[in-house]
Amino acid sequence: MPSSSATATVTTNVFEAGKYTTVLQKVESRTTCCPANTSPPPPVPPPKPLLIVMPCEAGEFPLLVFLHGYLLYNSFYSQLLQHIASHGFIVIAPQLYLVAGQDSSDEIKSVTATTNWLSEGLHHLLPPHVKPNLSKLGLAGHSRGGKTAFASALEKAATTLKFSALIGVDPVDGRDKGKQTTPPVLTYVPHSFDLDMAVMVIGSGLGELKKNPLFPPCAPNGVNHKDFFKECKGPASYFVVKDYGHLDMLDDDTEGIRGKTSYCLCKNGKSREPMRRFIGGAVVACMKAYLGGDSSDLMAVMRGQTGPVELQTVDYIL
């Protein structure tokens, strides 16, 4: 872990909004931009539609690429991504698909294409006073997006930019062991992930439980956060949030049919705000540690400062 000036009594504020005000920007892809009666496309359109969340103030900021979960919209994570950006990060959230089956190969290719696009196209979309630091890049994903993040990170030669941190938010590799979506990421060999970057895995305590007898768990045992962490090498941190579910980091108000079903399919906690604040803070702590060289916040979380939630599991691999 990077050096830290933290002491046993250090406190962390990563679970609160940061010092930056934030703005959200939606960007159409090269295949959908510039329909009739709209503004012209950017000079170098991205390969997929994007939600960009950034600080309003001037500065040079590290980047986080965030991948949405199965059949969810990137906009459902607006509050979470604003929390992260308010601590001094630019967050790029591609809409990888609208409809998906059991093969995630195209999603992995889209992550590679989006990452490679950053160096040539992102600066055209940002205000002149907001500058991306492409040498400080993290990758995160939720649910199926967590699986896609791990798969993309394992394909190190595919991207022109280097990721320094990988964060799986309740990652899921499929319906069950032996029923993983293509290509499977989990090999069930301990510490087998060949990743040259720091890793954080965050799990939900309720994700492995059924909401009702009609639907399977949203994060089933055998393909969930426990299995991903078992295959990690150090440095890797692991947190499981007690009494919260697989979708409890989404916005409070998720619109449309998909938004309404996000409250029906998975076993949930009492509200989304505490889980969202914890995940936002944990991501910030990880990014600050491994992109900024300041591990004080991550150490504070490891020592029990968990903000609005209680953790049922805390682990770390050196």
BALOBA-1460 file (C-alpha; in Angstrom, 3 decimals):
// residues 318
<rec num="1" residu="m" x="0.000" y="0.000" z="0.000"/>
<rec num="2" residu="p" x="1.281" y="3.551" z="-0.704"/>
<rec num="3" residu="s" x="2.790" y="5.429" z="2.187"/>
<rec num="4" residu="s" x="0.432" y="6.975" z="4.706"/>
<rec num="5" residu="s" x="0.672" y="9.607" z="7.376"/>
<rec num="6" residu="a" x="-2.409" y="8.104" z="9.052"/>
<rec num="7" residu="t" x="-2.457" y="7.402" z="12.767"/>
<rec num="8" residu="a" x="-4.732" y="5.169" z="14.776"/>
<rec num="9" residu="t" x="-7.006" y="8.126" z="15.521"/>
<rec num="10" residu="v" x="-7.230" y="9.573" z="11.995"/>
<rec num="11" residu="t" x="-10.752" y="10.315" z="10.788"/>
<rec num="12" residu="t" x="-12.006" y="10.201" z="7.228"/>
<rec num="13" residu="n" x="-14.584" y="12.313" z="5.416"/>
<rec num="14" residu="v" x="-14.827" y="10.223" z="2.253"/>
<rec num="15" residu="f" x="-18.416" y="9.213" z="3.092"/>
<rec num="16" residu="e" x="-19.508" y="12.850" z="2.859"/>
<rec num="17" residu="a" x="-19.619" y="14.986" z="-0.292"/>
<rec num="18" residu="g" x="-16.224" y="16.362" z="-1.248"/>
<rec num="19" residu="k" x="-15.152" y="19.964" z="-1.699"/>
<rec num="20" residu="y" x="-15.915" y="20.148" z="-5.426"/>
<rec num="21" residu="t" x="-19.252" y="20.971" z="-6.979"/>
<rec num="22" residu="t" x="-20.059" y="18.613" z="-9.843"/>
<rec num="23" residu="v" x="-21.737" y="18.659" z="-13.227"/>
<rec num="24" residu="l" x="-23.160" y="15.783" z="-15.290"/>
<rec num="25" residu="q" x="-22.785" y="15.688" z="-19.053"/>
<rec num="26" residu="k" x="-24.407" y="13.198" z="-21.434"/>
<rec num="27" residu="v" x="-22.578" y="12.465" z="-24.686"/>
<rec num="28" residu="e" x="-23.917" y="10.453" z="-27.601"/>
<rec num="29" residu="s" x="-21.760" y="7.869" z="-29.369"/>
<rec num="30" residu="r" x="-20.413" y="7.948" z="-32.903"/>
<rec num="31" residu="t" x="-23.292" y="5.682" z="-33.990"/>
<rec num="32" residu="t" x="-26.102" y="7.713" z="-32.422"/>
<rec num="33" residu="c" x="-24.948" y="11.335" z="-32.411"/>
<rec num="34" residu="c" x="-26.143" y="14.171" z="-34.568"/>
<rec num="35" residu="p" x="-29.734" y="13.219" z="-35.363"/>
<rec num="36" residu="a" x="-31.867" y="15.905" z="-36.972"/>
<rec num="37" residu="n" x="-32.263" y="19.219" z="-35.129"/>
<rec num="38" residu="t" x="-29.544" y="18.607" z="-32.538"/>
<rec num="39" residu="s" x="-26.145" y="20.149" z="-31.934"/>
<rec num="40" residu="p" x="-23.232" y="18.756" z="-33.981"/>
<rec num="41" residu="p" x="-21.259" y="15.822" z="-32.595"/>
<rec num="42" residu="p" x="-17.917" y="16.237" z="-30.840"/>
<rec num="43" residu="p" x="-14.826" y="16.127" z="-33.094"/>
<rec num="44" residu="v" x="-14.022" y="12.596" z="-31.947"/>
<rec num="45" residu="p" x="-17.265" y="10.936" z="-30.752"/>
<rec num="46" residu="p" x="-16.940" y="8.116" z="-28.199"/>
<rec num="47" residu="p" x="-17.671" y="4.524" z="-29.248"/>
<rec num="48" residu="k" x="-20.526" y="4.305" z="-26.708"/>
<rec num="49" residu="p" x="-22.880" y="6.901" z="-25.175"/>
<rec num="50" residu="l" x="-21.320" y="8.373" z="-22.051"/>
<rec num="51" residu="l" x="-22.307" y="9.949" z="-18.792"/>
<rec num="52" residu="i" x="-19.433" y="12.175" z="-17.691"/>
<rec num="53" residu="v" x="-19.409" y="13.512" z="-14.134"/>
<rec num="54" residu="m" x="-16.720" y="16.062" z="-13.298"/>
<rec num="55" residu="p" x="-15.786" y="18.855" z="-10.909"/>
<rec num="56" residu="c" x="-16.857" y="22.338" z="-11.931"/>
<rec num="57" residu="e" x="-13.708" y="23.937" z="-10.539"/>
<rec num="58" residu="a" x="-10.403" y="24.197" z="-12.375"/>
<rec num="59" residu="g" x="-7.783" y="21.516" z="-11.978"/>
<rec num="60" residu="e" x="-6.188" y="18.351" z="-13.293"/>
<rec num="61" residu="f" x="-8.071" y="15.290" z="-12.096"/>
<rec num="62" residu="p" x="-7.602" y="11.498" z="-12.118"/>
<rec num="63" residu="l" x="-10.138" y="9.427" z="-14.054"/>
<rec num="64" residu="l" x="-12.447" y="6.569" z="-13.168"/>
<rec num="65" residu="v" x="-14.202" y="4.455" z="-15.809"/>
<rec num="66" residu="f" x="-17.395" y="3.058" z="-14.252"/>
<rec num="67" residu="l" x="-19.415" y="0.203" z="-15.798"/>
<rec num="68" residu="h" x="-23.124" y="-0.212" z="-15.093"/>
<rec num="69" residu="g" x="-24.849" y="-3.415" z="-14.000"/>
<rec num="70" residu="y" x="-27.025" y="-5.834" z="-15.962"/>
<rec num="71" residu="l" x="-29.788" y="-4.108" z="-17.948"/>
<rec num="72" residu="l" x="-29.323" y="-0.892" z="-15.978"/>
<rec num="73" residu="y" x="-28.786" y="2.631" z="-17.261"/>
<rec num="74" residu="n" x="-25.637" y="4.552" z="-16.442"/>
<rec num="75" residu="s" x="-27.876" y="7.402" z="-15.299"/>
<rec num="76" residu="f" x="-29.121" y="5.218" z="-12.411"/>
<rec num="77" residu="y" x="-25.726" y="5.794" z="-10.761"/>
<rec num="78" residu="s" x="-25.789" y="9.603" z="-10.976"/>
<rec num="79" residu="q" x="-25.790" y="10.204" z="-7.216"/>
<rec num="80" residu="l" x="-22.988" y="7.696" z="-6.608"/>
<rec num="81" residu="l" x="-20.849" y="9.125" z="-9.409"/>
<rec num="82" residu="q" x="-21.423" y="12.689" z="-8.203"/>
<rec num="83" residu="h" x="-20.205" y="11.653" z="-4.746"/>
<rec num="84" residu="i" x="-16.998" y="10.277" z="-6.266"/>
<rec num="85" residu="a" x="-16.456" y="13.271" z="-8.565"/>
<rec num="86" residu="s" x="-16.945" y="15.709" z="-5.684"/>
<rec num="87" residu="h" x="-13.677" y="14.409" z="-4.211"/>
<rec num="88" residu="g" x="-11.714" y="15.463" z="-7.278"/>
<rec num="89" residu="f" x="-12.215" y="12.816" z="-9.959"/>
<rec num="90" residu="i" x="-13.588" y="12.730" z="-13.493"/>
<rec num="91" residu="v" x="-15.925" y="9.752" z="-13.894"/>
<rec num="92" residu="i" x="-16.647" y="8.261" z="-17.321"/>
<rec num="93" residu="a" x="-19.660" y="5.909" z="-17.379"/>
<rec num="94" residu="p" x="-20.360" y="4.325" z="-20.792"/>
<rec num="95" residu="q" x="-23.767" y="2.866" z="-21.629"/>
<rec num="96" residu="l" x="-22.461" y="-0.494" z="-22.786"/>
<rec num="97" residu="y" x="-25.786" y="-1.874" z="-24.034"/>
<rec num="98" residu="l" x="-29.540" y="-1.580" z="-23.713"/>
<rec num="99" residu="v" x="-30.297" y="-5.278" z="-24.197"/>
<rec num="100" residu="a" x="-27.867" y="-8.090" z="-23.389"/>
<rec num="101" residu="g" x="-27.767" y="-11.873" z="-23.387"/>
<rec num="102" residu="q" x="-25.414" y="-14.414" z="-21.847"/>
<rec num="103" residu="d" x="-22.289" y="-13.281" z="-23.742"/>
<rec num="104" residu="s" x="-20.429" y="-10.235" z="-22.454"/>
<rec num="105" residu="s" x="-17.645" y="-10.293" z="-25.072"/>
<rec num="106" residu="d" x="-18.952" y="-7.197" z="-26.857"/>
<rec num="107" residu="e" x="-19.078" y="-5.318" z="-23.553"/>
<rec num="108" residu="i" x="-15.408" y="-6.077" z="-22.919"/>
<rec num="109" residu="k" x="-14.548" y="-4.834" z="-26.417"/>
<rec num="110" residu="s" x="-16.558" y="-1.671" z="-25.780"/>
<rec num="111" residu="v" x="-14.632" y="-0.996" z="-22.560"/>
<rec num="112" residu="t" x="-11.365" y="-1.352" z="-24.468"/>
<rec num="113" residu="a" x="-12.589" y="0.979" z="-27.221"/>
<rec num="114" residu="t" x="-13.843" y="3.559" z="-24.716"/>
<rec num="115" residu="t" x="-10.584" y="3.459" z="-22.748"/>
<rec num="116" residu="n" x="-8.513" y="3.886" z="-25.907"/>
<rec num="117" residu="w" x="-10.765" y="6.769" z="-26.972"/>
<rec num="118" residu="l" x="-10.017" y="8.760" z="-23.808"/>
<rec num="119" residu="s" x="-6.629" y="10.001" z="-24.983"/>
<rec num="120" residu="e" x="-7.925" y="11.271" z="-28.307"/>
<rec num="121" residu="g" x="-11.482" y="12.340" z="-27.606"/>
<rec num="122" residu="l" x="-12.114" y="13.201" z="-23.968"/>
<rec num="123" residu="h" x="-10.425" y="16.608" z="-23.903"/>
<rec num="124" residu="h" x="-12.799" y="17.824" z="-26.628"/>
<rec num="125" residu="l" x="-15.735" y="17.314" z="-24.248"/>
<rec num="126" residu="l" x="-14.324" y="18.938" z="-21.123"/>
<rec num="127" residu="p" x="-14.182" y="22.647" z="-20.285"/>
<rec num="128" residu="p" x="-10.701" y="24.127" z="-20.845"/>
<rec num="129" residu="h" x="-10.143" y="24.516" z="-17.100"/>
<rec num="130" residu="v" x="-10.923" y="20.820" z="-16.354"/>
<rec num="131" residu="k" x="-8.014" y="18.645" z="-17.425"/>
<rec num="132" residu="p" x="-7.900" y="14.817" z="-17.284"/>
<rec num="133" residu="n" x="-4.784" y="13.158" z="-15.913"/>
<rec num="134" residu="l" x="-4.673" y="10.082" z="-18.126"/>
<rec num="135" residu="s" x="-1.713" y="8.648" z="-16.227"/>
<rec num="136" residu="k" x="-3.978" y="8.178" z="-13.188"/>
<rec num="137" residu="l" x="-6.792" y="5.877" z="-14.278"/>
<rec num="138" residu="g" x="-9.079" y="3.555" z="-12.318"/>
<rec num="139" residu="l" x="-11.668" y="1.020" z="-13.486"/>
<rec num="140" residu="a" x="-14.813" y="0.062" z="-11.571"/>
<rec num="141" residu="g" x="-17.994" y="-1.829" z="-12.300"/>
<rec num="142" residu="h" x="-21.168" y="-3.026" z="-10.609"/>
<rec num="143" residu="s" x="-22.754" y="-6.489" z="-10.926"/>
<rec num="144" residu="r" x="-22.206" y="-7.712" z="-14.498"/>
<rec num="145" residu="g" x="-20.244" y="-4.510" z="-14.996"/>
<rec num="146" residu="g" x="-17.972" y="-5.668" z="-12.186"/>
<rec num="147" residu="k" x="-17.320" y="-8.902" z="-14.069"/>
<rec num="148" residu="t" x="-16.672" y="-6.879" z="-17.217"/>
<rec num="149" residu="a" x="-14.251" y="-4.638" z="-15.327"/>
<rec num="150" residu="f" x="-12.256" y="-7.653" z="-14.139"/>
<rec num="151" residu="a" x="-12.293" y="-9.201" z="-17.629"/>
<rec num="152" residu="s" x="-11.116" y="-5.926" z="-19.163"/>
<rec num="153" residu="a" x="-8.356" y="-5.533" z="-16.585"/>
<rec num="154" residu="l" x="-7.137" y="-9.058" z="-17.281"/>
<rec num="155" residu="e" x="-6.770" y="-8.154" z="-20.967"/>
<rec num="156" residu="k" x="-3.929" y="-5.761" z="-20.193"/>
<rec num="157" residu="a" x="-2.496" y="-5.615" z="-23.714"/>
<rec num="158" residu="a" x="-5.809" y="-4.464" z="-25.215"/>
<rec num="159" residu="t" x="-5.749" y="-0.873" z="-23.897"/>
<rec num="160" residu="t" x="-3.317" y="1.924" z="-24.679"/>
<rec num="161" residu="l" x="-3.770" y="3.409" z="-21.199"/>
<rec num="162" residu="k" x="-2.824" y="1.660" z="-17.966"/>
<rec num="163" residu="f" x="-5.250" y="1.152" z="-15.090"/>
<rec num="164" residu="s" x="-3.790" y="1.509" z="-11.600"/>
<rec num="165" residu="a" x="-6.828" y="0.435" z="-9.555"/>
<rec num="166" residu="l" x="-9.703" y="-2.004" z="-10.108"/>
<rec num="167" residu="i" x="-12.903" y="-1.897" z="-8.058"/>
<rec num="168" residu="g" x="-15.624" y="-4.525" z="-8.188"/>
<rec num="169" residu="v" x="-18.932" y="-3.348" z="-6.709"/>
<rec num="170" residu="d" x="-20.843" y="-6.539" z="-5.893"/>
<rec num="171" residu="p" x="-19.460" y="-8.229" z="-9.034"/>
<rec num="172" residu="v" x="-21.360" y="-11.206" z="-10.483"/>
<rec num="173" residu="d" x="-19.962" y="-13.701" z="-13.009"/>
<rec num="174" residu="g" x="-23.263" y="-15.307" z="-13.985"/>
<rec num="175" residu="r" x="-26.184" y="-17.282" z="-12.594"/>
<rec num="176" residu="d" x="-24.177" y="-19.968" z="-10.789"/>
<rec num="177" residu="k" x="-20.894" y="-21.832" z="-10.822"/>
<rec num="178" residu="g" x="-20.777" y="-23.580" z="-14.195"/>
<rec num="179" residu="k" x="-23.410" y="-21.166" z="-15.521"/>
<rec num="180" residu="q" x="-21.181" y="-18.141" z="-15.938"/>
<rec num="181" residu="t" x="-21.707" y="-15.622" z="-18.691"/>
<rec num="182" residu="t" x="-19.238" y="-15.834" z="-21.562"/>
<rec num="183" residu="p" x="-16.323" y="-15.394" z="-21.179"/>
<rec num="184" residu="p" x="-16.117" y="-16.671" z="-17.589"/>
<rec num="185" residu="v" x="-13.794" y="-14.689" z="-15.343"/>
<rec num="186" residu="l" x="-13.695" y="-16.878" z="-12.245"/>
<rec num="187" residu="t" x="-11.416" y="-19.928" z="-12.443"/>
<rec num="188" residu="y" x="-11.882" y="-21.064" z="-8.801"/>
<rec num="189" residu="v" x="-8.110" y="-21.145" z="-8.371"/>
<rec num="190" residu="p" x="-7.134" y="-19.004" z="-5.353"/>
<rec num="191" residu="h" x="-5.065" y="-15.898" z="-6.095"/>
<rec num="192" residu="s" x="-5.046" y="-16.679" z="-9.819"/>
<rec num="193" residu="f" x="-5.965" y="-13.235" z="-11.186"/>
<rec num="194" residu="d" x="-2.957" y="-11.891" z="-13.083"/>
<rec num="195" residu="l" x="-3.549" y="-8.212" z="-12.388"/>
<rec num="196" residu="d" x="-0.751" y="-5.670" z="-12.084"/>
<rec num="197" residu="m" x="-2.908" y="-3.211" z="-10.156"/>
<rec num="198" residu="a" x="-4.506" y="-2.757" z="-6.754"/>
<rec num="199" residu="v" x="-7.973" y="-4.264" z="-6.284"/>
<rec num="200" residu="m" x="-10.959" y="-3.513" z="-4.079"/>
<rec num="201" residu="v" x="-13.998" y="-5.808" z="-3.891"/>
<rec num="202" residu="i" x="-17.195" y="-4.579" z="-2.216"/>
<rec num="203" residu="g" x="-20.017" y="-7.029" z="-1.540"/>
<rec num="204" residu="s" x="-23.588" y="-6.717" z="-0.323"/>
<rec num="205" residu="g" x="-24.692" y="-8.814" z="2.625"/>
<rec num="206" residu="l" x="-28.191" y="-9.341" z="1.210"/>
<rec num="207" residu="g" x="-27.175" y="-9.924" z="-2.408"/>
<rec num="208" residu="e" x="-26.967" y="-13.691" z="-2.037"/>
<rec num="209" residu="l" x="-30.505" y="-13.909" z="-0.613"/>
<rec num="210" residu="k" x="-33.707" y="-14.254" z="-2.638"/>
<rec num="211" residu="k" x="-36.179" y="-11.378" z="-2.679"/>
<rec num="212" residu="n" x="-38.985" y="-13.933" z="-3.122"/>
<rec num="213" residu="p" x="-39.322" y="-17.564" z="-4.247"/>
<rec num="214" residu="l" x="-39.982" y="-16.544" z="-7.856"/>
<rec num="215" residu="f" x="-36.609" y="-14.906" z="-8.509"/>
<rec num="216" residu="p" x="-33.031" y="-16.110" z="-7.938"/>
<rec num="217" residu="p" x="-30.651" y="-14.057" z="-5.793"/>
<rec num="218" residu="c" x="-29.126" y="-11.096" z="-7.604"/>
<rec num="219" residu="a" x="-25.591" y="-11.990" z="-6.473"/>
<rec num="220" residu="p" x="-25.626" y="-15.793" z="-6.066"/>
<rec num="221" residu="n" x="-23.084" y="-17.709" z="-4.037"/>
<rec num="222" residu="g" x="-20.435" y="-19.282" z="-6.258"/>
<rec num="223" residu="v" x="-20.204" y="-16.329" z="-8.652"/>
<rec num="224" residu="n" x="-20.227" y="-13.302" z="-6.347"/>
<rec num="225" residu="h" x="-17.899" y="-10.998" z="-4.423"/>
<rec num="226" residu="k" x="-16.499" y="-13.781" z="-2.210"/>
<rec num="227" residu="d" x="-15.291" y="-15.722" z="-5.217"/>
<rec num="228" residu="f" x="-13.781" y="-12.663" z="-6.903"/>
<rec num="229" residu="f" x="-11.813" y="-11.733" z="-3.788"/>
<rec num="230" residu="k" x="-10.529" y="-15.296" z="-3.359"/>
<rec num="231" residu="e" x="-8.858" y="-15.066" z="-6.759"/>
<rec num="232" residu="c" x="-7.216" y="-11.694" z="-6.103"/>
<rec num="233" residu="k" x="-3.560" y="-11.169" z="-5.294"/>
<rec num="234" residu="g" x="-2.308" y="-8.304" z="-3.181"/>
<rec num="235" residu="p" x="-2.753" y="-5.503" z="-2.722"/>
<rec num="236" residu="a" x="-6.472" y="-6.183" z="-2.440"/>
<rec num="237" residu="s" x="-9.085" y="-4.989" z="0.048"/>
<rec num="238" residu="y" x="-12.485" y="-6.548" z="0.689"/>
<rec num="239" residu="f" x="-15.591" y="-5.157" z="2.357"/>
<rec num="240" residu="v" x="-19.031" y="-6.743" z="2.727"/>
<rec num="241" residu="v" x="-21.781" y="-4.366" z="3.816"/>
<rec num="242" residu="k" x="-24.253" y="-5.831" z="6.285"/>
<rec num="243" residu="d" x="-28.030" y="-5.443" z="5.781"/>
<rec num="244" residu="y" x="-27.848" y="-3.919" z="2.282"/>
<rec num="245" residu="g" x="-28.599" y="-5.391" z="-1.108"/>
<rec num="246" residu="h" x="-27.245" y="-5.708" z="-4.602"/>
<rec num="247" residu="l" x="-28.899" y="-2.559" z="-5.999"/>
<rec num="248" residu="d" x="-28.753" y="-0.333" z="-2.932"/>
<rec num="249" residu="m" x="-26.106" y="1.954" z="-4.452"/>
<rec num="250" residu="l" x="-28.419" y="3.174" z="-7.217"/>
<rec num="251" residu="d" x="-30.143" y="6.563" z="-7.213"/>
<rec num="252" residu="d" x="-33.120" y="6.948" z="-4.882"/>
<rec num="253" residu="d" x="-35.361" y="7.714" z="-7.855"/>
<rec num="254" residu="t" x="-34.720" y="5.405" z="-10.818"/>
<rec num="255" residu="e" x="-37.275" y="6.155" z="-13.498"/>
<rec num="256" residu="g" x="-39.057" y="3.976" z="-16.008"/>
<rec num="257" residu="i" x="-39.853" y="0.275" z="-15.942"/>
<rec num="258" residu="r" x="-36.234" y="-0.701" z="-15.366"/>
<rec num="259" residu="g" x="-35.955" y="1.779" z="-12.557"/>
<rec num="260" residu="k" x="-39.073" y="0.509" z="-10.840"/>
<rec num="261" residu="t" x="-37.998" y="-3.135" z="-11.166"/>
<rec num="262" residu="s" x="-34.708" y="-2.289" z="-9.454"/>
<rec num="263" residu="y" x="-36.755" y="-2.120" z="-6.249"/>
<rec num="264" residu="c" x="-38.507" y="-5.446" z="-6.915"/>
<rec num="265" residu="l" x="-35.944" y="-8.005" z="-8.095"/>
<rec num="266" residu="c" x="-33.303" y="-7.930" z="-5.359"/>
<rec num="267" residu="k" x="-33.483" y="-8.110" z="-1.583"/>
<rec num="268" residu="n" x="-32.895" y="-4.530" z="-0.420"/>
<rec num="269" residu="g" x="-31.907" y="-2.634" z="2.692"/>
<rec num="270" residu="k" x="-34.121" y="-0.025" z="4.321"/>
<rec num="271" residu="s" x="-32.844" y="2.762" z="2.061"/>
<rec num="272" residu="r" x="-30.198" y="3.295" z="-0.608"/>
<rec num="273" residu="e" x="-28.455" y="6.375" z="0.721"/>
<rec num="274" residu="p" x="-26.227" y="4.685" z="3.366"/>
<rec num="275" residu="m" x="-24.952" y="1.973" z="0.992"/>
<rec num="276" residu="r" x="-24.397" y="4.532" z="-1.745"/>
<rec num="277" residu="r" x="-22.395" y="6.769" z="0.592"/>
<rec num="278" residu="f" x="-20.254" y="3.872" z="1.769"/>
<rec num="279" residu="i" x="-19.487" y="2.653" z="-1.742"/>
<rec num="280" residu="g" x="-18.759" y="6.186" z="-2.931"/>
<rec num="281" residu="g" x="-16.434" y="6.728" z="0.010"/>
<rec num="282" residu="a" x="-14.692" y="3.374" z="-0.385"/>
<rec num="283" residu="v" x="-14.077" y="4.053" z="-4.083"/>
<rec num="284" residu="v" x="-12.660" y="7.483" z="-3.235"/>
<rec num="285" residu="a" x="-10.401" y="5.965" z="-0.567"/>
<rec num="286" residu="c" x="-9.113" y="3.353" z="-3.020"/>
<rec num="287" residu="m" x="-8.495" y="5.917" z="-5.757"/>
<rec num="288" residu="k" x="-6.700" y="8.270" z="-3.374"/>
<rec num="289" residu="a" x="-4.507" y="5.436" z="-2.128"/>
<rec num="290" residu="y" x="-3.452" y="3.937" z="-5.432"/>
<rec num="291" residu="l" x="-3.687" y="6.898" z="-7.804"/>
<rec num="292" residu="g" x="-2.795" y="9.664" z="-5.378"/>
<rec num="293" residu="g" x="-0.392" y="7.909" z="-3.014"/>
<rec num="294" residu="d" x="-2.394" y="8.816" z="0.108"/>
<rec num="295" residu="s" x="-3.694" y="5.728" z="1.900"/>
<rec num="296" residu="s" x="-4.894" y="7.466" z="5.070"/>
<rec num="297" residu="d" x="-8.587" y="7.215" z="4.160"/>
<rec num="298" residu="l" x="-8.326" y="3.593" z="3.094"/>
<rec num="299" residu="m" x="-6.530" y="2.738" z="6.329"/>
<rec num="300" residu="a" x="-9.243" y="4.540" z="8.312"/>
<rec num="301" residu="v" x="-11.914" y="2.418" z="6.623"/>
<rec num="302" residu="m" x="-9.915" y="-0.745" z="7.261"/>
<rec num="303" residu="r" x="-9.681" y="0.213" z="10.946"/>
<rec num="304" residu="g" x="-13.440" y="0.471" z="11.313"/>
<rec num="305" residu="q" x="-14.484" y="3.940" z="10.182"/>
<rec num="306" residu="t" x="-17.274" y="2.791" z="7.894"/>
<rec num="307" residu="g" x="-19.506" y="5.840" z="7.953"/>
<rec num="308" residu="p" x="-23.222" y="5.112" z="7.604"/>
<rec num="309" residu="v" x="-23.065" y="1.285" z="7.451"/>
<rec num="310" residu="e" x="-21.880" y="-1.725" z="9.407"/>
<rec num="311" residu="l" x="-19.549" y="-4.195" z="7.740"/>
<rec num="312" residu="q" x="-19.891" y="-7.928" z="8.203"/>
<rec num="313" residu="t" x="-16.538" y="-8.703" z="6.540"/>
<rec num="314" residu="v" x="-13.263" y="-6.788" z="6.252"/>
<rec num="315" residu="d" x="-10.182" y="-8.404" z="4.726"/>
<rec num="316" residu="y" x="-6.957" y="-7.368" z="3.068"/>
<rec num="317" residu="i" x="-4.240" y="-9.126" z="1.047"/>
<rec num="318" residu="l" x="-0.819" y="-7.502" z="1.119"/>
